[in-house]
Amino acid sequence: MKGCFVYITASDRDEARRLAYALVESRLAACVNVFDRMTSVYRWEGAVQESDEAVLIAKTREELVPALTEKIQELHSYDCPCVVALPLTGGSDEFLAWIAAETE
């Protein structure tokens, strides 16, 4: 199994929690960490903007990233949500086995 973390941003803590529950309940992620508040500075529609957001880090299997991404796009309030996968290149065998066991 190739594991990965999926980095996702959301408009606020409530949306992040809703997305996290959807991913875990559907077994697309074994666990999702929610970081309540961070500031993003970004270019959107030709202008530099700033907003407060929440961050999610989903622990999953690489093969589930397309389905996880589709689920986020379906439920997310943004037109273009940030959903990017970062491969896991090592770590605890027990933890990686747990991710595999808790995902579809």
Rosetta blueprint (number, residue, H / E / L):
1 M L
2 K L
3 G E
4 C E
5 F E
6 V E
7 Y E
8 I E
9 T E
10 A E
11 S L
12 D L
13 R H
14 D H
15 E H
16 A H
17 R H
18 R H
19 L H
20 A H
21 Y H
22 A H
23 L H
24 V H
25 E H
26 S L
27 R L
28 L L
29 A L
30 A L
31 C E
32 V E
33 N E
34 V E
35 F E
36 D E
37 R E
38 M E
39 T E
40 S E
41 V E
42 Y E
43 R E
44 W E
45 E L
46 G L
47 A E
48 V E
49 Q E
50 E E
51 S E
52 D E
53 E E
54 A E
55 V E
56 L E
57 I E
58 A E
59 K E
60 T E
61 R E
62 E H
63 E H
64 L H
65 V H
66 P H
67 A H
68 L H
69 T H
70 E H
71 K H
72 I H
73 Q H
74 E H
75 L H
76 H L
77 S L
78 Y L
79 D L
80 C L
81 P L
82 C L
83 V E
84 V E
85 A E
86 L E
87 P E
88 L L
89 T L
90 G L
91 G L
92 S L
93 D H
94 E H
95 F H
96 L H
97 A H
98 W H
99 I H
100 A H
101 A H
102 E H
103 T L
104 E L
